Amino acid sequence: MTKRILISGASIAGPALAYWLARYGHEVTVVERAPELRRGGQAIDFRGDVHRTVLEKMGILNEIRNHETGNGPLHMIDAEGRDLVTLPASFTGGDVEILRGDLARILYDRTRDSANYAFGDSIASLTDLGDAVAVTFESGRSSVYDLVVGADGLHSNVRRLAFGPETQFVKHSGYHVAVFEAPNRLHLDRDALLYSEPNRGLALYPIAGGTSVNVMCVFKADGATVDHRDTDAQKQLIADRFHGMAWHTQPILADLWNAPYFYHDSISTVRMPTWTSGRVALLGDAGYGATCGGTGAGLAIVCAYVLAGELATNPAHQAAFTTYEQETKKLTRACQRAAAGAGPFFAPKNIHHRTLLYKTLTKGPMLNLLNKLTTKATTAITLKNYPTPTHPTLTTF
C-alpha cells in the first residue's frame, strides 16, 4: 500500500531512506532546512560485511570507491613533527572512505527523480490525527502525511516536536569537535597527521587531491557552551581553546575564519528508550547517533535499509516500527560504545599514556586485533532479505 511519507533531513540518513521507500512505491518528500546540499565535510568510512552488503544492494558501492579519499595512515606526532605512533589506514578509514558531501551528492542524485526535495524549509509543527500526521512548515505551507521520519541529526527538530526537549536525550561526553577546510600548507600527500597536547588535539587529513586539508580540532569542553547555529561564536571558541598550541597550529588556525566549510558541535550521543512514537520515527543521529567516532554514516545507511524493509514487510506501520527498533537495537548500542573513545583519543589527558597504548596495539598480532575491534560494532546485526522493490529508481548510472 502506497504511503505519503515525509522525511526531515537531506544529509545521509534521509536520502538513504528515500532511496528505499521510493523503490517500494511510496510517495516521498524530503524537507531540508539548508538552501542546498551541504558540500565538503569530514571523511566518513564504511567497514565490514554489513556496510558492504547494504551499499551493494543500493548499487552505490563502486561509485563510492570512485570518490574515496585514498588517505593513508595517521601519524601521531610530537611538536617537532616526529612520529610517535603510526596507525594504519584501515583503522582510520575502514574499507572505503569518502567525504560526507560527496556521499550526500551520490544519494541525492540517486533519489532526486523519485522523491520530492524541498530545500530551505523545515517542520514547524506536527499533529497526530490518528490515521495521519498534519504538518505545518516554517514557510507557512501545510500538508498531511501517513508517516513522518526525523533524519535531521543530533539537534533533531522532529525529535523535539514528537518526543520532547533535546536535554532529555542528548548526552554530552565533555568534548567538542570542529572540522574546517583549509589550504594544504604542509603539502601532505596521502598521510594524515595528529598533534595533541593535554585535552586538545589537531588533525590534518588531505582532501581534494591534496590541494586542501580537513582540519579536525578536538578539545575538552570544560563547561563551554555555544549556540550550534552561531558560527562566529563557534569559531571564536576554537581560536580561544587552541591559542598558544605548538607545532603548526597557529598558522593553520588562521585559515579558520575564511574556511569554505566549517562544522562544530559537542561530542555527544543520543540516548532514547524508543525512537518511534505513533506515526513518527527517528533515523540515524536523530535517534541513536554519536557526533564523532566513524560509524554514524554506516549506521544510518543500514538502519534506513531496515526501516524501509520493515515498512514493506508489515502492512501496519506500528508493527514495522516495533520490528525496526528490535532489529537495530543491538547495532545502535554497539556503535555508540565504539564512538565513546573519540574525545580521549584525539585530546587525551596524558599524551604519554596514549602513545604507549597505541604503540602496543599496532605491533604484530595486536594490529589484527585492532582492525577486528574497529569492525566489530558495525557488524552487530544480522541483515534480513526484505521484499524485492518493484519500482526502480529513475536515475541510472
N, C-alpha and C positions, 0 to 999 in steps of 0.2 A: 504494500500500500504506500503510495507516494505521500510524503510529508513535506510541509513547508518548514524548513529549519534555518534558524538564524545563528550564525557563528560570530562572536565578537573577538577580533584579533586576526591580523593578516601577517604574522611573522612566520612561524614554523608550524605550530600545532594546528592553527586554524586552517590554512591551506591544505595540510596533510589530511585533515578530516574531510574537507570539502572535496578532495580528490575521490575518496571512497564513497561518500554519500551521493555525489553526483552519478557515479558509476552504478550505484544501486537504484538510481532513478528518482532520487529526491530532488526537490526544488530548494536550492541552497543559496543563501545570501550571506556574504561576509562583510561585516562593517569594521572599519579601521579608523581610529582617531587621527592618525597621521595623514597628511595630504597625499602621500605616495609611499611606495615601498621604501623601507629604510635600507640604504646602501651600507657597504662596509660591515664592520662589526668584528668581534673576536672570532678566532678559529674554533670550530666545533668538530668533534670527531665521532666516528661510528666504529664500534668494535664488537666482535663476536658474532656467532651464528644467527642470533635472533635479529639483530640490526640488519645483517646482510640479507636474511630471508625476506624481511618486510620491504627493504629497498628494491630487491629483485622483483617482488610481486608488484611493486609500483612502477617498475620499468625505468627507474632513475639511477640505479647504481653506476652504470657506465658513464652517465652524464656527470655525476658527482666526481667520479675519478678524473674526468676531463678537466674539472675545475679544482682539483685538490691542490693544497698549498705546496706540497712537496717538501715541507720543512724537515730538517734533520734533527739531531739530538739537541737536548737542552743542557747547556753548560752552567753549572753553579760556579760563580767566580768570586774572587775577593776584590778589594778596592783597587788593586793594581791590574786587574783583568786576568789573573792566573786561575787556571782550572782548579776547583776543589773536588767536584764530582761531575761526571757526565752521565745523564740519563738518556736511554735510547729513544729514538723517535717513536717506537711502538708504545712507550709509556705515556708520552705527552700527546701523541697524535692518533693513537689507535690504529685500526686497519686502513682507514682513509680519513683525511681531514680536509675541511672546506670552510671558507669564510661564511659566516651567518648570512650576510647579504646575498652571496652567490646562491646559497641553498634556497633562500626565500624567493629569489627570482626564478629558479628552476620550478619550484612548487607553484608559483603564480602562473608561469607560462603553461603549466600542465592543467590548470583549472580555470583560467580566465574566460574560456569559451563555454564552460559547463556550469559555472557558478557566477552569480552577480556580485561584483565587488563595489562597495560604497566607501570611498576614502573621504577623509575629512569630516567624519561624523562619529557619534558614539551613542550608546544607550543611556537615556535619561531615567527611565522607569520601566519596571516590569510588574505586570498584574496577572496573577494566575486566575484564569477564568474557569478552571476545572478541566475543560476539554480543549483549552488552548492557552496561549500566553499573549496578552496585549502588551505591545512595546511602543513606547514613545522615544523619539530620538532628540538629541540636542539641537538638531536642525529644525525641529518643530514637526516633522512628519511623524506618522504613526502607522502601525500595521499589526496584524495578528499572525502568530506562528504556532505550529504544532509543538515545536521544541526550540529551546534556546541553549546554546553551548558557549560557556565562557572559556575562551582560549587566549585570554588577554593578559597573561603574565603575572608576575609576583604581586603587582598592585592592582589586581583584577577588579574592574568595575562591576562585572556581573556577580562576582563573589560577594562584594559589598552589598549589592542590591538584594540578592537572593538569600544570603546566609548570615550577613552581619558585618560589623566593622572589622577592618584589617587587623587591628590589635588582638583580636581573638585567635587569629590563625597564623600570623607571620611571626616566626621566632628568630630573633637576631643572634648571630654567632659571636658578635663582638668585634667583627672585622668589616671593613669596607673594601670595595674593589672599583677601580676605574680603568677604562680602556680608551685610548685615543690613537688616531693615526698620525704619524709623523714622518718626515723625510728620513731616509736610511743614512744618517750621518756617519755611522761607523762602518758602512759598506759591508754589512753582513750578507752572506750568500744564502745558505740554507739553514745554518745552525742558529739556535736561539740562545739567549743569554739571560741569566737571572743573577742579579746582585741584591743581596739582603743585608740589612742592619737590624738590630733588635727591634721587632714589632713593625717593621716596614720592609717592603721588597719591591723591586722594579725589574720587570722582564721585558725583553725585546724579541719580537717574532717577525722575521722578514715576510712581506706580502708584496703583491703586485709585481712579481718577477724580480724582487729585490730593490725596487725603486722606493719603497716605503717600508715602514715597520709598524706593527701594532705595539703600542707601549701599554703594559699592564702594571698598574700600581695597586698594591695591596697593603693595608695598614690596620693596625689595632685601633678600633674606634675610640675607646676611652671616653664614651659618652657623647661623641659627636653626632649631631642630628642636622639634617638639611633637607629641604623640600626636594622630592625626587624629580620635580619639574623645573627647578630653578638652576639652570645650567651654570650661570655665572657664579652662584654661591658654591656649587659643587666644585668648579674649577679652582676657586679660591681656597677651598678646604684642602684640595690636593696640593696646591702650591705651598700652603702653610705646613702641612704634615710632612712634606718631603724637603722642606727648606734645610739647607746645610748637609744634605746627604752627599756622600763622597762618590767616587768613580766619575762617570759622565752624566750624572743625574741632572745637574743644574742646566746645562745647555739643552738636554733632551726635554726638560720641563718647559723650557722657553717656547717650545712648539705647541704646548697645550692650548694656548689662548686662541690660536688660529687653526686648530685641528679640523679637518673636513669631517671627521667622525669623532664623537665623544659619547661615552656611556659611564654612568656612575650609579652605584647603589650599595646598600648594605649587603653583606653576605648572609643570607637568611634562608630558612626553609619554611615551607607551608605545611602546617600540621592540622589535619581535619579528620574527624571521625568518619565523615561521609562526604563525598563530593558530588552527590546528586540530591535534588530536592524537587518533588513534584515533576514539572516538565523542564527543569533546568539541570544541566550537568556542567561540570568543570573538567577541563582537559589540560594536561601539561602543567606548566609552572603555576597556573591559577589554582590548581587543586592539590598538587603534591610536589611542587618544584623546589629546587635549590639554586641559588644565584650562581654559584661557581662550583665546578667540580668535574665538568667534562661529560656528564651523562644526560643533561637536560634535553637536548635536541633528539637524541636517540630514543629517550623515554617518551617524548611527545609523539614521535613517529609511530612507535609500537602501540602506544595506547590509543592513538587515532584509529589504527587498524582494528583494534579490539572493539572500540566503541561502535564504529560503523558496522563491523561484523555482527555484533550482538543485536543491533537495530535491524539488520537484515534477517537475522535468525528468529527473533521474537516479535510477533505482531504487536504485543503490548509493550509500550516504552518502559513501563515500570519494571517488567521482568528483564528487559535489556539493560536498564541502568543498574539493577541489582547484580546481574552477572558481570557486567563491565567492572564494577568495583571489586567483586570477588576475584576475577581473573587477573587484575592488575595490582592488587594489594601487596603481594609479596615483592613484586618487581619495584614498585614505587618506594617501599621501605628500604630495600637493598640499595637503590640508587641514592637515596638520601643519606644513608650511612656512609656510602663511598665519598660523598661530597663534603662530609663533615670536617675533613682534614685540610681543606683548601687554604683557609686562612693561616694556620700554623705552618703549612708547607712553604708558602711564599714569604711570610713575615714571621718567622719563628722568634720566640723569646730568646733562645740560645742558639746562635748560629753554629757553634762547635758541635753541639749535640745532634743537630740536624745533619751536618756534614758526615759525622761518624755513622749515623743511621743509614744514609743513602750510599755511603761507601760500602757498607756491608751488603745492602740489598742489591747492589749492581755487580757483585762478584760471583762468578761461577754459577752453581746451581741456584743460588738465590735470585739470579736475574730471571730465570724461568718462573720462579715462584712470584716475583714481582709482576711479570706480564700476566700470569694467571689471575692474580688478585685484581688487576685493573679491568679484567673482563668478567669476573665472577658476578658482579652486580647486574651487568647488562643482560645476563642470560638467566635471570631468576624468574623465568616464566616458560611454560610450555605452550607454544602457539597453536591455536586451533586453525583448521582449514574451514573457513567460512564459505557460504554460497558464492559461486562464481558470478561476478557482476555481469549484468546483461546490457548495460549502457556504456559502451566505450567512450572515453574522453574524446572530444572533438579535435583537440590539438595533437598532431602527430610529429614525431621527430625521427 
